[in-house]
């Protein structure tokens, strides 16, 4: 397990190159997002996805969220119609994960066999550049062991993964992140939108956007 430091306010092209190389080989990374540090790998490859479950000690019946670069990427992974597209343009990019009807390109391991896929577009500059370089969506589950609270402190995250058998290949140390909740989760797989998890974007704000 390698740890590399990244200054997101300056040139991080070298770190981007190294991260790309790890992902290209099917590796798993810990990377900063606009909410928490995430455990990431190619979300469209079943083998790397299986490693995420092992590293996180996550139950196989719990789906993994995915981060995409833009709405066009989301349309490759999910069925998005005019009504849903209008909502997505209002909430993305940002700390809102949206569950949409999935297309067959998404491995069933990612969605735990369910018909919906959880997608998000992050505001994080490093994530945007990394996705553009890598060309594939990334898993975006929080970088912690299942059942434990995620940490904003990178030193604590490194320590957690030092002490487990299954480790990520690379940790991108962008420093401690500002205190944040996990993303708000919105379900758009049925006629009426449902808020499944309250996060940084509160229900009253979402209701105004959704007009419900």
C-alpha positions as CSV (number, residue, x, y, z in Angstrom):
1,X,0.0,0.0,0.0
2,X,1.5,3.3,-1.1
3,X,0.6,6.8,0.1
4,X,1.2,9.8,-2.0
5,X,0.7,13.4,-0.9
6,X,-1.3,15.7,-3.2
7,X,-1.7,19.5,-3.0
8,X,-5.0,20.2,-4.7
9,X,-4.2,23.9,-5.0
10,X,-1.1,23.3,-7.1
11,X,-0.1,21.1,-10.0
12,X,-1.0,17.4,-9.2
13,X,-0.2,15.9,-12.7
14,X,2.4,13.5,-11.3
15,X,0.0,12.2,-8.7
16,X,-2.7,11.9,-11.4
17,X,-0.3,9.9,-13.6
18,X,0.5,7.5,-10.8
19,X,-3.2,7.1,-9.8
20,X,-4.1,6.4,-13.4
21,X,-1.5,3.7,-13.7
22,X,-2.9,1.9,-10.6
23,X,-6.5,2.1,-11.8
24,X,-5.5,0.9,-15.3
25,X,-4.1,-2.3,-13.8
26,X,-7.3,-2.9,-11.9
27,X,-6.1,-1.4,-8.6
28,X,-8.0,0.1,-5.8
29,X,-7.4,3.7,-4.5
30,X,-8.4,5.9,-1.6
31,X,-9.2,9.3,-3.0
32,X,-10.7,12.6,-1.9
33,X,-14.1,13.7,-2.9
34,X,-16.3,16.8,-2.1
35,X,-17.7,14.9,0.9
36,X,-15.6,12.0,2.2
37,X,-12.5,10.0,1.2
38,X,-13.7,7.3,-1.2
39,X,-12.6,3.7,-2.0
40,X,-12.3,3.7,-5.8
41,X,-11.8,1.3,-8.6
42,X,-13.1,0.8,-12.1
43,X,-16.8,0.4,-11.5
44,X,-17.4,-1.5,-14.7
45,X,-14.9,-4.3,-14.0
46,X,-16.3,-7.1,-11.7
47,X,-12.8,-8.2,-10.4
48,X,-11.7,-4.9,-9.1
49,X,-15.2,-4.3,-7.7
50,X,-15.0,-7.6,-5.7
51,X,-11.8,-6.3,-4.1
52,X,-13.6,-3.2,-2.8
53,X,-16.0,-5.5,-0.9
54,X,-13.1,-7.5,0.6
55,X,-11.1,-4.4,1.5
56,X,-14.1,-2.7,3.1
57,X,-15.4,-6.0,4.6
58,X,-18.7,-5.0,3.1
59,X,-21.7,-7.3,2.8
60,X,-22.4,-8.4,-0.8
61,X,-26.0,-7.3,-0.5
62,X,-25.0,-3.6,-0.1
63,X,-24.7,-1.8,-3.4
64,X,-21.8,0.5,-4.2
65,X,-22.3,4.1,-5.3
66,X,-20.5,5.3,-8.5
67,X,-19.0,8.7,-9.3
68,X,-19.2,9.8,-13.0
69,X,-17.7,12.7,-14.7
70,X,-20.8,14.2,-16.3
71,X,-24.4,13.6,-17.3
72,X,-23.4,11.9,-20.6
73,X,-21.5,9.3,-18.5
74,X,-24.5,8.8,-16.3
75,X,-26.6,8.2,-19.4
76,X,-24.3,5.4,-20.4
77,X,-25.0,3.6,-17.1
78,X,-28.6,4.4,-16.4
79,X,-31.9,5.1,-18.1
80,X,-32.5,8.8,-17.8
81,X,-35.5,10.5,-19.4
82,X,-36.4,14.2,-19.7
83,X,-38.0,14.5,-16.3
84,X,-35.0,12.8,-14.5
85,X,-32.5,14.8,-16.6
86,X,-34.1,18.1,-15.5
87,X,-33.7,17.0,-11.8
88,X,-30.1,15.8,-12.3
89,X,-29.1,19.2,-13.9
90,X,-30.4,20.9,-10.8
91,X,-28.6,18.7,-8.2
92,X,-25.3,17.8,-10.0
93,X,-22.4,18.3,-9.5
94,X,-22.7,18.1,-5.7
95,X,-23.2,15.9,-2.7
96,X,-26.3,14.1,-3.9
97,X,-26.3,10.5,-4.9
98,X,-29.2,9.6,-7.2
99,X,-30.5,6.1,-7.7
100,X,-31.6,5.5,-11.3
101,X,-32.7,2.4,-13.3
102,X,-29.5,0.7,-14.4
103,X,-28.3,-0.4,-17.8
104,X,-26.7,-3.8,-18.3
105,X,-23.2,-2.3,-18.7
106,X,-23.2,-2.0,-14.9
107,X,-22.0,-5.2,-13.2
108,X,-24.6,-6.8,-10.9
109,X,-21.9,-6.9,-8.2
110,X,-22.0,-3.1,-8.0
111,X,-25.7,-2.9,-7.5
112,X,-26.0,-6.1,-5.4
113,X,-28.3,-7.5,-8.0
114,X,-30.7,-4.6,-7.7
115,X,-32.3,-2.9,-10.7
116,X,-31.1,0.6,-9.7
117,X,-27.6,2.2,-9.7
118,X,-26.5,5.0,-7.4
119,X,-24.7,7.7,-9.3
120,X,-23.1,11.1,-8.4
121,X,-21.0,13.8,-10.0
122,X,-18.4,15.3,-7.5
123,X,-17.4,18.9,-7.3
124,X,-13.8,17.8,-6.4
125,X,-11.3,19.1,-9.0
126,X,-9.0,16.1,-8.6
127,X,-11.9,13.6,-9.1
128,X,-12.9,15.5,-12.3
129,X,-9.4,15.4,-13.7
130,X,-8.9,11.7,-12.7
131,X,-12.1,10.6,-14.4
132,X,-11.2,12.5,-17.5
133,X,-7.8,10.8,-17.6
134,X,-9.0,7.3,-16.7
135,X,-12.1,7.3,-18.8
136,X,-14.2,5.0,-16.6
137,X,-16.5,5.6,-13.7
138,X,-15.2,4.9,-10.2
139,X,-16.8,3.3,-7.2
140,X,-17.3,5.9,-4.5
141,X,-18.1,4.1,-1.2
142,X,-16.5,5.7,1.9
143,X,-12.9,4.8,2.8
144,X,-13.6,2.9,6.0
145,X,-14.3,-0.6,7.2
146,X,-18.1,-1.4,7.1
147,X,-19.8,-0.6,10.4
148,X,-17.2,1.9,11.4
149,X,-17.6,5.7,11.1
150,X,-15.8,7.3,8.2
151,X,-13.0,9.8,9.1
152,X,-12.1,13.1,7.6
153,X,-8.5,12.7,8.9
154,X,-6.2,11.1,6.4
155,X,-3.8,9.8,9.1
156,X,-6.7,7.9,10.7
157,X,-7.7,6.4,7.3
158,X,-4.1,5.3,6.6
159,X,-3.9,3.7,10.0
160,X,-7.1,1.8,9.4
161,X,-5.9,0.2,6.2
162,X,-2.4,-0.5,7.6
163,X,-4.0,-2.8,10.1
164,X,-6.1,-4.9,7.8
165,X,-5.2,-7.9,5.6
166,X,-6.9,-6.6,2.4
167,X,-5.5,-3.2,1.6
168,X,-6.0,-0.6,-1.2
169,X,-3.0,-0.2,-3.6
170,X,-2.7,3.5,-3.3
171,X,-3.9,6.2,-0.9
172,X,-4.0,9.8,-2.2
173,X,-3.3,12.0,0.8
174,X,-4.9,15.4,0.1
175,X,-4.9,16.3,3.8
176,X,-7.8,16.3,6.2
177,X,-11.1,17.1,4.6
178,X,-13.6,19.6,5.9
179,X,-16.2,18.1,8.2
180,X,-19.0,16.7,6.0
181,X,-21.8,14.1,6.1
182,X,-22.1,11.3,3.5
183,X,-24.0,12.5,0.4
184,X,-27.7,12.9,0.4
185,X,-29.4,9.9,-1.4
186,X,-32.3,10.5,-3.8
187,X,-34.2,7.6,-5.4
188,X,-35.6,8.3,-8.8
189,X,-36.5,4.8,-9.8
190,X,-40.3,5.2,-9.3
191,X,-42.8,7.8,-10.2
192,X,-42.4,9.7,-6.9
193,X,-38.9,10.7,-5.9
194,X,-37.8,9.4,-2.4
195,X,-35.2,10.8,-0.1
196,X,-33.4,7.7,1.3
197,X,-30.7,9.4,3.2
198,X,-30.4,12.9,4.5
199,X,-26.9,14.4,4.0
200,X,-25.4,17.8,3.2
201,X,-28.4,18.7,1.0
202,X,-31.4,18.8,3.3
203,X,-34.9,17.6,2.5
204,X,-36.5,21.1,2.3
205,X,-33.9,22.1,-0.4
206,X,-34.6,19.0,-2.3
207,X,-38.3,19.4,-2.1
208,X,-38.1,22.8,-3.7
209,X,-36.0,21.4,-6.6
210,X,-38.3,18.4,-7.0
211,X,-41.5,20.5,-6.4
212,X,-42.9,17.7,-4.1
